[in-house]
Amino acid sequence: MEIDGIAALVTGAGSGLGAATAEALAAAGARVVGMDLNAEGLTALAARCGATTVAGDVAKEAHVATALDAAAALGPLRLAVNCAGIAPAARIVGRNGAHDLALFERTLRVNLTGTFNMLRLAAQRMQALDPTAPDGERGLILNTASIAAEDGQVGQCAYAASKAGVIGLTLPAARELAKTGIRVVTIAPGLFETPMLAGLPDAAQAAIRALPPFPARLGRPEEFARLVLAIAANPLLNGSTLRFDSALRLPP
């Protein structure tokens, strides 16, 4: 896929992986729309790279439709990148009793339902585009899971379940959309330098930073963004989930 001149929608663009991806796409010539509930982060993103921004909830159809309309107004919408997500930690049975069911449902709503909501609505728009040479590709939908989907730690039941769901929908979505030339690929990042990590206590951060085998450091958001560009450029990447984790396997 040629990035220059297309419209691209990135969710979770107010910070972290989404912000880095939006900036990289803009630098590559895409006309970017960033979506997030973080209005302050979106303002900063627009100042840095000129992205159009839309404040909204990825699990709400009307909000996603508004963001897709904004992207389609800039050019052919050929790329949607799902980076929006939350990662609350809670034990099944903790000091205060059983896991809050509402917290579990909210995590699935943002991480899984929000991803599927964007996927279905973006695919509907992409199907109406003219195919591009040489393979007849119309678009790419790129989702973000996590290695927690396979290596979920204690306290991560909600998060791990939501990200496992993202992995689970990747292949059937790619198979269904193949007939219209739309690819679906998922990245499962390991541990990255993001605001999500920065919110942890210092001791927890230190323990986490010591985990990756090689490179023996946390990933950088711009490295995630470079992988997004590489996936877009290689049409044979389809229906797969790519672990992106420095050979890390999370301990319990």
N, C-alpha and C positions, 0 to 999 in steps of 0.2 A: 504494500500500500504506500502510495506517495503521500506524505504528510502535508507538504506545502500546498496551501490553498483550500484544504478541507476544513470543515467545521468539526470541532471535537468538544464533547461534554465530559467534564470531570467532576464527580461528586466527592465530598470530603475535601474540597479544594481550599478550605480556609486554613489548613495547617498540614504539617507532616508529609506523608507520601503523596496525598492529593495535590497539595500546593506545589511540591517539587515537580510532579507530573505535568501540571498545568503550565508551569514555567518552561519546562523542556519542550513541550508541544508548541508553545507560542514561539520559542526560539527557533524551532524547526519550520516555522511558517504556517502553522495551523491557526485558525481563528477559534479561539478557545472561550468556552463558557464554563465558569466555575460555579458549582452549587454547594451550599453548606448552610447550616443553621448559625454558624459563627459569622455574624455580620462584620465584626471588626477584622477578622482574618481575611474575609473577602475584600474589604476595602484595601488592606495592605497588598493583597495579591494583585488587584487591579493596578495599583500604583507601581508595582514591580514589573509587570509584564504586559499591561494593557488588556487583560482578560475582561470580558463581559461577565458580570456576576449576577447570580440569582439566589436569594435567600430562600431556603425551602427544606422540607422534610422528604427524604427519599421514599418513605413508605406511603406518601400521599399522592394519589394519581394526578390531582390538579397541579400540585407543585412540580412534579416531574414533567408534566405536559408543558408548563410554562417555560421550564428550562430548555426543553427540546425545541419549543417554538423559537426561543432566543437563539439557539444554535443554528437552526434551519434558516433563520434570517441572515446568517453570516456566510452561508455556503452549503454545499452538500454535506449532510451529517453522516460521516463515515466511521466515526470512532466515538465510543462511549466507554469511559473508564470508571468503574465503581470502586471508590476508595473510602466512602463513608462507613464509619463503624464505631462501635463502643466496646469497651472491654472491662465490664465490672467483675470484681472478684467476690465470690461468696461460697461458703461451704454448703453442702447439702443439708447438714445439721450443724449449726454453729452455736456459739455461746448464747445467742438470742433466740434459738429455736430453729425450725425448718427454714430452708431457703425461701426467700420471698418469691412467690409465684409471679407476681407482677414484674419483678426484676427479670426473671427468666423470659417472660413473654415479651418484655420491652427489648431485650437483647436480640431475640429472634426477629422481632419486628424490624429493627434497624438493620441488622447485619444480613439477614436472609430474605425477609420479605422486601426490604428496600432494594436489595440487589436484584431480585426477580422483577420487581416493579419497573426498575430502569431497563432491565434486559428486554422485557416484553414490549414496552412502549418504544424503546429505541429500535428494536427489530422491526416493528411495524412501520416506522418511518423509513428505515434503510431499504426495505423491500421495494419501495417506490422509486428508488434511485436507479439511474442507468448503471449497468455493470462496467467495470474498468478492465482494460487489457492488462496482461494477456490471459488471465484466468477467470474473468467474469466476476471478480469480487465486488461486492456492494458495500461491505462494512465489517467492522470488528467490534465486538463487545468484550471488554477485558475486565474480569472480576478480581477482587482481592479476598483471598481466604487467609489462612495462617497455618504454620506448622503445628499450632495447638489443635488443629482438627485431627491430627494423627498422634501428637505427643502431649495431649492435654494434661495439665498439672492439677494438683489438688486446688480446689477453689475455682476452677475454670469450666465447670459443667455447662453453664449457659453459653459462654463464649465459644468453647470447643464445639458444642452442638451446632451453633449457628454457622460456624465456619465449615464444619463437615457438610452441612447442607449446601453451602455454596459449591464445594467440590462435587457433591453429588449431582447437582443440576448441570454441571459443565458439559459432560459428554452427551447426555440426551438433548440438551439445547443445541449443541453443535451439529448433531446428527439431523435434527429437525430442520434447522436453518440452512443446512448445506445446500439444499435445492435452490435457495435464492441467493447463494454466494455470500452468506454472512458467517463469519468465524466467531467462535466463542472460546476464550482461553482464560485460565485462572492462574494467578500468581499466589503462592503460599509463602509469604515472607517469614523469616526468622525474627531475630531481635534487631530492631532499628532504633536509631536516635530520633524519637518523635515526642511530642508533648505528652502522649499516653505514658511513656516511660518516665518522663521528667516528673510526673505526679507521684511517683513511688517514693517511699522513704529512702534515705541515703544508703542504708545498709542493704536494702533490697536491690537498689541500683548497682551497687558494687558487686553483689553476688551474680547478678545478671550479666554484667560486663565481662565476668571471668569465664563465661560458659562457651562462647564460640571457639571451635578448634582452630580453623584457619580460613580467612584471616582472623586473628585473635582480637577481634573488636566488634562493635556493633555495626550494622549496616548503616549507610548514609542514604537519606531520602533521594538524593540525586542519582544514586546507583539503581534504585528502584525505577526511577524515571527513565534511565537509559535502557533498562530491560523492556519497558513499555515500548520504546521506540524500536528496539530490536524485534520484538514480536510483531509490531505493525509492519515492519519491513520484510518479514519472512512468511509468505503465505502458507507454508507447510505446517506451521504451528497452528493447530486447531484441535479442539476437543480435549486438550491436555491441561493438567495442573502442574506447574513448575515450582518445585521447592527452591527457595532462594535464601540459603541459611548458613553458609560457611561450614557445611557438614555437621551442623548442630542437631542433636537429638535431646529434647528437653527431659530432665530428670523428673521424677514424680513430684 
